[in-house]
């Protein structure tokens, strides 16, 4: 059957595709609806909807995943007349691949045997179940992930590795990072996890370092070449040793991440932006027009089990602008 022209029409097919083959979704997939790129988001107020509006203005396909227990915000309903909203069923959210991804995150981030055991120990995780399950559909087959969030001054969870992002954004980033070696089976050369560090100076729970605040970093997983036992954040523009230089990762020498191509996700805190937030800067960086020749070609890479793997390999664990005011109030529950 011929696909129609909006995200809502292909939501079920796209959700099913997230649960199928591992690795990134091929850029020639008909599910892109002939768009150059597709954003996986939640349409939540604040940073998320700002990215959604900017992506839509850029001509990208925008998918706003909705869990059964969430309602769309007004701005999400208004974007493309609500045709970006893609509901996820309880059955889809409970798929075994989603369970496996949450289990791996629970072990790495909280030192728990499984996500279920973590829910038994802390009721707050049970209350967040649908929200965390939805994270899987944002990052399971994304080629790149853009995070606009603060890093934490103190571990939010007992086993928090160096990927020190909190809340659901932290879990989603972790699921993405877990796709790559040594935890998952995808090549680390394909890992494109980007962070715009956006702290609130007045919030003691946020890490504030003038050297990295309001700047872009990328996540570097551990490899035999870089001699790391754990992943780490590296500022864009940091000079790389000769053995770590490669044509497909030339973007690391820039001061901001490459523009979105293919399937990509944006992650941010649920809270509305604070007064010192510079998220609009981040949105402008991502969607700024690039001069010709500034688009390094992505490698194809080989997919693997990614999100479903990772038990026991904790030595290599990773954590892993639209128009209008992003801080406005809404008449509906935030999604």
Secondary structure, 3 states (H helix, E strand, C coil): CCCCCCHHHHHHHHHHHHCCCCCCCCCCCHHHCCCCEEEEECCCCCHHHHHHHHHHHCCCEEEEEECCCCCCCHHHHHHHHHCCEEECCHHHHCCHHHHHHHHHHHHHHHCCCCHHHHHHHCHHHHHCHHHHHHHHHHHCCCCEEEEEECCECCCCCCCCCCCCCCHHHHHHHHHHHCCECCCCCECHHHCCEEEEECCCCCCCCECCCCCCCCCEEEEECCCCCCCCCCCEEEECCCCCCHHHCCHHHHHHHCCCCCCCCEEEEEEECCCCCCCCCCHHHHHHHHHCCCCCCCCCCCCCCCCCCHHHCCCCCHHHCCCCCCCCCCCCCCCCCCC
